[in-house]
Amino acid sequence: MNCNEARGLMLEAHPSELEGSGNGILAQHIRGCGRCRYLARTVLAEEAAVGEELASYVAIPDLDELLDRAVEPESSEPEPSDLEKQERLWRRARFRKAGFGLVPLAAAATIAGLLLVENPRMPGDPYTPSEPAPGLAVEVPEGQNIAVLATNNPNITVLWFF
């Protein structure tokens, strides 16, 4: 690894690798190169300074207050009884079972509808292929098709290979 490659990896490297610990390629290079070691230490110092600056702006929440809110619900609604909870769970299970039972039925109805309904007529004039020019013999390679199109000019015939 050269110094340019090492500098490219330093901003994304783990701090332990920037310290030169471990067996990674970057850590080995930092241990052996004085310039890169100095740059890695500078990156670590800047990361620490930014972390301290961010920590001073972020308010640390009161853990006791958060735990009290989590334990004591703020709503004044009474806690549902076990019977009400079981009834809700039963209704949800029945709805899910009915919903999943309708999926195959809906899929079958869609396929049947597609098979039974004729293709709808598209707007515009229907396509009618033109008549091939008389007396024109063309050999077509196997696996290909050809369309022989006559034009308004009798001297011009279009051969379309596809």
C-alpha positions in Angstrom: 0.0 0.0 0.0 1.3 3.4 -0.8 0.7 6.7 1.0 -2.0 7.9 -1.4 -4.1 4.8 -0.9 -3.6 5.0 2.8 -4.8 8.6 2.9 -7.8 7.7 0.9 -8.8 5.1 3.5 -8.0 7.1 6.7 -11.3 9.0 6.8 -13.3 5.8 6.7 -11.1 3.7 8.9 -11.8 2.4 12.4 -10.0 4.4 15.1 -8.1 1.3 16.3 -6.7 0.9 12.8 -5.7 4.6 12.7 -3.9 4.0 16.0 -1.9 1.3 14.2 -3.3 -1.6 16.1 -4.4 -4.8 14.4 -3.2 -6.6 11.3 -5.1 -4.6 8.7 -3.2 -3.3 5.7 -3.8 0.3 6.7 -2.6 -0.4 10.3 0.6 -2.0 9.0 1.3 0.9 6.7 0.7 3.5 9.5 3.1 1.6 11.8 5.8 1.7 9.1 5.2 5.3 7.7 6.0 8.3 9.8 4.0 10.8 7.6 0.9 8.6 7.6 1.2 8.0 11.3 1.2 11.8 11.9 -1.8 12.2 9.6 -3.7 9.4 11.3 -3.0 11.0 14.7 -4.3 14.3 13.4 -7.5 12.6 12.1 -8.0 11.0 15.5 -7.5 14.3 17.3 -10.0 16.1 15.0 -12.5 13.3 15.5 -12.2 13.6 19.2 -12.5 17.4 19.1 -15.7 17.1 16.9 -17.1 14.5 19.3 -16.5 16.7 22.4 -18.1 19.7 20.6 -21.2 17.7 19.6 -21.5 16.3 23.2 -21.5 19.9 24.6 -24.5 20.8 22.3 -26.6 17.6 22.9 -28.5 17.7 26.1 -28.2 14.5 28.2 -31.6 13.2 29.1 -32.6 12.5 32.7 -32.6 8.7 32.8 -34.9 8.6 35.9 -37.5 10.7 34.2 -37.4 8.6 31.0 -37.8 5.4 33.1 -40.7 6.9 35.0 -42.5 7.8 31.8 -41.9 4.3 30.4 -43.3 2.6 33.4 -46.3 4.8 34.1 -48.6 5.3 31.2 -49.9 8.9 30.8 -53.3 7.9 29.4 -56.3 7.9 31.7 -58.0 5.0 29.9 -58.4 1.9 32.0 -56.3 -1.1 31.1 -58.4 -3.6 29.1 -59.3 -6.8 30.8 -57.9 -10.2 29.8 -61.2 -11.1 28.2 -61.1 -8.0 26.0 -57.5 -8.7 25.0 -58.4 -12.2 24.0 -61.4 -11.0 22.1 -59.3 -8.5 20.2 -56.7 -11.1 19.4 -59.5 -13.5 18.2 -61.0 -10.8 15.9 -57.6 -10.1 14.4 -56.8 -13.8 13.8 -60.2 -14.3 12.1 -59.7 -11.2 9.9 -56.2 -12.4 8.9 -57.5 -15.9 8.2 -60.3 -14.6 6.1 -58.1 -12.1 4.3 -55.5 -14.7 3.4 -58.2 -17.1 2.3 -59.5 -14.5 -0.1 -56.1 -14.0 -1.8 -56.2 -17.2 -3.8 -59.8 -16.7 -4.7 -59.1 -13.2 -6.0 -56.2 -14.5 -8.0 -58.3 -17.3 -9.6 -61.1 -14.8 -10.4 -58.6 -12.5 -12.1 -57.1 -15.2 -14.2 -60.5 -16.5 -15.2 -61.6 -13.0 -16.2 -58.5 -12.6 -18.3 -59.1 -15.9 -20.1 -62.8 -15.4 -20.7 -62.9 -11.8 -21.8 -61.9 -11.1 -25.4 -59.2 -8.7 -26.2 -60.6 -5.2 -26.2 -60.6 -3.4 -29.5 -57.8 -0.8 -29.6 -58.6 2.7 -30.9 -57.6 3.5 -34.5 -57.6 1.6 -37.7 -56.8 -2.1 -37.5 -53.5 -3.2 -38.9 -53.6 -5.0 -42.3 -50.4 -6.4 -43.6 -49.6 -5.4 -47.1 -49.5 -7.8 -50.0 -46.1 -9.1 -51.1 -44.9 -8.0 -54.5 -45.7 -10.5 -57.2 -42.8 -12.4 -58.8 -40.3 -11.7 -55.9 -38.5 -14.8 -54.6 -36.6 -14.3 -51.3 -34.8 -17.0 -49.4 -35.1 -16.5 -45.6 -32.5 -18.0 -43.2 -33.8 -20.5 -40.7 -35.1 -18.8 -37.5 -35.8 -15.5 -39.1 -38.9 -14.0 -40.8 -39.4 -11.6 -43.6 -42.1 -9.1 -44.6 -42.2 -8.0 -48.2 -44.0 -4.7 -48.4 -45.1 -3.1 -51.6 -45.1 0.7 -51.9 -47.0 3.2 -54.0 -44.1 3.2 -56.4 -44.0 -0.1 -58.4 -40.2 0.1 -58.7 -39.7 0.1 -54.9 -40.3 -3.0 -52.7 -39.3 -3.1 -49.0 -37.9 -6.3 -47.5 -38.1 -6.3 -43.7 -36.1 -9.1 -42.0 -36.9 -9.8 -38.3 
